[in-house]
Amino acid sequence: MPDIRFPFLGVHFTVQVDGKIKIGPTAMPAFWRENYKRVERFNFKELIEIIKLDTLMFIKKAEFRRLAVEEMKKYSKSYLIKQAKMLVYNIPSADLFKWVNPGIKAQLIDKRNLTLVQDFVVEGDKYSVHILNAVSPAFTASFPFARYVVKEYIAK
């Protein structure tokens, strides 16, 4: 189970339509835009901006520092398998799993009080609607959420 104090999934399992099982997280924090594969598209300026912001959070939130380090360890396939084995006993060794790079998880930070925003933020006017901090892509694509957005922001 994820740590409910933080908006990250932690290690989890997803059964696909074909019966194959994925071990997640499938999205990780990024340290520059488009940080999909280790140092590909590395951008030093963006890294410095994020480190400055994260440093402010680290000062106020010591537990966030611990979580950030824990999340970064999940870039390692063997570490992720080790964590998954704590949930399910009979998991094969890491060398039997195909590694797919995780995606980037968007995470909104409230700069006023240096906290991670834990829920969706929907903003809009008569010209556009923006879904910010989509903490659950599956929920974002759900019919109930679509009805809410249409009712509250489009049908007015």
C-alpha positions as CSV (number, residue, x, y, z in Angstrom):
1,M,0.0,0.0,0.0
2,P,1.2,3.5,-0.6
3,D,2.0,5.9,2.2
4,I,-1.2,7.9,2.4
5,R,0.8,11.0,3.5
6,F,2.3,11.3,0.0
7,P,0.8,11.2,-3.4
8,F,2.9,8.4,-4.8
9,L,1.7,4.9,-5.5
10,G,4.5,2.8,-4.1
11,V,5.0,-0.7,-5.3
12,H,1.8,-2.2,-6.7
13,F,0.6,-4.8,-9.2
14,T,-1.5,-4.3,-12.3
15,V,-3.1,-7.3,-14.1
16,Q,-3.4,-6.5,-17.8
17,V,-6.2,-7.7,-20.1
18,D,-3.9,-10.4,-21.5
19,G,-3.3,-11.7,-17.9
20,K,0.3,-10.5,-17.7
21,I,1.2,-8.7,-14.4
22,K,3.0,-5.4,-14.3
23,I,4.9,-4.3,-11.1
24,G,4.8,-0.6,-10.5
25,P,5.3,2.2,-9.8
26,T,4.7,3.1,-13.5
27,A,5.4,6.8,-12.9
28,M,8.2,8.4,-11.0
29,P,9.2,11.9,-10.0
30,A,11.2,13.8,-12.6
31,F,14.0,16.2,-12.2
32,W,13.6,18.0,-15.5
33,R,11.0,18.0,-18.2
34,E,10.8,14.9,-20.3
35,N,13.0,13.0,-17.8
36,Y,11.8,9.6,-19.2
37,K,15.1,7.7,-19.4
38,R,17.8,8.4,-16.9
39,V,19.9,11.3,-18.3
40,E,18.3,11.5,-21.8
41,R,17.3,15.1,-22.6
42,F,19.1,16.3,-19.5
43,N,18.5,20.0,-18.8
44,F,20.7,21.5,-16.1
45,K,18.7,24.7,-15.7
46,E,15.5,22.7,-15.0
47,L,17.3,20.4,-12.6
48,I,18.5,23.5,-10.6
49,E,15.0,25.0,-10.5
50,I,13.6,21.7,-9.2
51,I,16.4,21.2,-6.6
52,K,15.8,24.8,-5.3
53,L,12.1,24.1,-4.9
54,D,12.7,20.7,-3.4
55,T,15.3,22.1,-1.0
56,L,12.6,24.4,0.4
57,M,10.3,21.4,0.9
58,F,13.2,19.5,2.5
59,I,13.7,22.2,5.1
60,K,10.0,22.2,6.0
61,K,9.2,18.5,5.5
62,A,11.9,16.1,6.6
63,E,9.7,13.1,5.8
64,F,9.5,14.2,2.2
65,R,13.3,13.9,1.9
66,R,13.0,10.2,3.0
67,L,10.3,9.6,0.5
68,A,12.1,11.2,-2.3
69,V,15.2,9.0,-1.7
70,E,12.9,5.9,-1.5
71,E,11.2,6.8,-4.8
72,M,14.5,7.2,-6.6
73,K,15.6,3.7,-5.5
74,K,12.6,2.4,-7.6
75,Y,14.5,3.2,-10.8
76,S,16.4,0.0,-10.0
77,K,14.7,-3.1,-11.3
78,S,16.2,-5.3,-8.6
79,Y,15.1,-2.9,-5.8
80,L,11.6,-2.8,-7.2
81,I,11.4,-6.6,-7.3
82,K,12.7,-6.8,-3.7
83,Q,9.9,-4.4,-2.6
84,A,7.3,-6.4,-4.5
85,K,8.4,-9.6,-2.8
86,M,7.4,-8.1,0.5
87,L,3.8,-8.1,-0.8
88,V,3.8,-11.3,-2.8
89,Y,6.0,-14.2,-1.7
90,N,6.5,-16.2,-4.9
91,I,7.8,-13.6,-7.3
92,P,10.6,-14.7,-9.8
93,S,14.0,-13.1,-9.7
94,A,14.5,-9.7,-11.3
95,D,16.3,-11.1,-14.4
96,L,13.0,-12.7,-15.5
97,F,11.2,-9.4,-15.8
98,K,11.3,-7.1,-18.8
99,W,12.1,-3.6,-17.6
100,V,10.1,-0.7,-19.0
101,N,11.0,2.8,-18.1
102,P,8.4,4.4,-15.9
103,G,6.5,7.5,-17.0
104,I,6.6,10.9,-15.4
105,K,4.1,11.7,-12.6
106,A,2.9,15.3,-12.6
107,Q,2.9,16.6,-9.0
108,L,1.6,20.0,-8.1
109,I,3.3,21.8,-5.2
110,D,1.5,24.6,-3.4
111,K,4.3,27.2,-3.1
112,R,2.5,29.2,-0.5
113,N,2.8,26.5,2.2
114,L,5.3,24.2,0.5
115,T,3.1,21.1,0.5
116,L,2.3,18.5,-2.1
117,V,-1.3,18.9,-3.4
118,Q,-3.1,15.7,-2.8
119,D,-6.0,16.0,-5.1
120,F,-7.1,17.2,-8.6
121,V,-7.2,20.9,-9.3
122,V,-9.6,21.9,-12.0
123,E,-9.5,25.5,-13.3
124,G,-11.3,27.0,-16.2
125,D,-13.3,29.8,-17.6
126,K,-15.7,30.1,-20.6
127,Y,-12.8,29.6,-23.0
128,S,-10.9,26.6,-21.6
129,V,-10.7,24.0,-18.8
130,H,-7.5,22.7,-17.3
131,I,-7.1,19.5,-15.2
132,L,-4.1,20.0,-13.0
133,N,-2.4,17.5,-10.8
134,A,-4.0,14.5,-12.4
135,V,-3.2,12.2,-9.5
136,S,-5.0,9.3,-11.1
137,P,-5.0,9.0,-14.9
138,A,-7.6,6.3,-14.7
139,F,-10.0,8.5,-12.7
140,T,-9.2,11.4,-15.1
141,A,-10.5,9.2,-17.9
142,S,-13.7,8.1,-16.0
143,F,-17.2,9.1,-17.0
144,P,-18.1,10.4,-13.5
145,F,-15.1,12.8,-13.6
146,A,-16.0,13.9,-17.2
147,R,-19.6,14.6,-16.1
148,Y,-18.3,16.7,-13.2
149,V,-16.0,18.7,-15.5
150,V,-18.8,19.3,-18.1
151,K,-21.4,20.2,-15.4
152,E,-19.1,22.6,-13.4
153,Y,-17.0,24.2,-16.2
154,I,-18.5,23.7,-19.6
155,A,-22.3,23.5,-19.4
156,K,-22.6,26.8,-17.4
